[in-house]
Amino acid sequence: MTSDDLQSLAATLELVALIACAILFIVWFAPAYRNLRVLGVPDLRFGPGWAIGAWFVPVLNLWRPKQIANDIWRGSDPEAPASLAGELQLRPVAPLVTGWWAAWIVSGVIGTVFAVVWADSDLESLRSAATWEIVAELVGILAAGLAMALVRRVTSMQAARHARLTDTA
């Protein structure tokens, strides 16, 4: 197997893993957003379909998923008042949410730079592209780790908030 074959195989496996992880994340993200109604947020800022659709609308996908993630974090806070009607936007968002989103966006931007630099086929451009690819991968790994932490934290927050709300009811 040649070096090009190995690189193609690695790229294919990475793409498959990225798609699988994206699907799994969205499968968690959409219900986490819908759960907010049960958790004391009667009026969601966006329709529940946007928790999926926002990821696929060009340009809008640069900020709408983050807005929804902010709402998920705020509405999942077990210490928040029982009803968050009209005051969801006033609640704080943890640095974890912003860090995850920033890493996700930066990884995408660096990956785009990599693709543009890779298009030039001279040796120096290929070396530069390889460096950009490594940086993009490292930032992508950071984004994935932060996403896992976000899923774990929000899931436990929602369980705690639900328990608190049902205990006081």
Secondary structure in CASP SS format (residue, H / E / C, confidence):
PFRMAT SS
TARGET T0000
AUTHOR 0000-0000-0000
METHOD secondary structure of the structure
MODEL  1
M C 1.00
T C 1.00
S H 1.00
D H 1.00
D H 1.00
L H 1.00
Q H 1.00
S H 1.00
L H 1.00
A H 1.00
A H 1.00
T H 1.00
L H 1.00
E H 1.00
L H 1.00
V H 1.00
A H 1.00
L H 1.00
I H 1.00
A H 1.00
C H 1.00
A H 1.00
I H 1.00
L H 1.00
F H 1.00
I H 1.00
V H 1.00
W H 1.00
F H 1.00
A H 1.00
P H 1.00
A H 1.00
Y H 1.00
R H 1.00
N H 1.00
L H 1.00
R H 1.00
V H 1.00
L C 1.00
G C 1.00
V C 1.00
P C 1.00
D C 1.00
L C 1.00
R C 1.00
F C 1.00
G C 1.00
P C 1.00
G C 1.00
W H 1.00
A H 1.00
I H 1.00
G H 1.00
A C 1.00
W C 1.00
F C 1.00
V C 1.00
P C 1.00
V C 1.00
L H 1.00
N H 1.00
L H 1.00
W C 1.00
R H 1.00
P H 1.00
K H 1.00
Q H 1.00
I H 1.00
A H 1.00
N H 1.00
D H 1.00
I H 1.00
W H 1.00
R H 1.00
G H 1.00
S H 1.00
D C 1.00
P C 1.00
E C 1.00
A C 1.00
P C 1.00
A C 1.00
S C 1.00
L C 1.00
A C 1.00
G C 1.00
E C 1.00
L H 1.00
Q H 1.00
L H 1.00
R C 1.00
P C 1.00
V C 1.00
A C 1.00
P H 1.00
L H 1.00
V H 1.00
T H 1.00
G H 1.00
W H 1.00
W H 1.00
A H 1.00
A H 1.00
W H 1.00
I H 1.00
V H 1.00
S H 1.00
G H 1.00
V H 1.00
I H 1.00
G H 1.00
T H 1.00
V H 1.00
F H 1.00
A H 1.00
V H 1.00
V H 1.00
W H 1.00
A H 1.00
D C 1.00
S C 1.00
D C 1.00
L H 1.00
E H 1.00
S H 1.00
L H 1.00
R H 1.00
S H 1.00
A H 1.00
A H 1.00
T H 1.00
W H 1.00
E H 1.00
I H 1.00
V H 1.00
A H 1.00
E H 1.00
L H 1.00
V H 1.00
G H 1.00
I H 1.00
L H 1.00
A H 1.00
A H 1.00
G H 1.00
L H 1.00
A H 1.00
M H 1.00
A H 1.00
L H 1.00
V H 1.00
R H 1.00
R H 1.00
V H 1.00
T H 1.00
S H 1.00
M H 1.00
Q H 1.00
A H 1.00
A H 1.00
R H 1.00
H H 1.00
A H 1.00
R H 1.00
L H 1.00
T H 1.00
D H 1.00
T H 1.00
A C 1.00
END
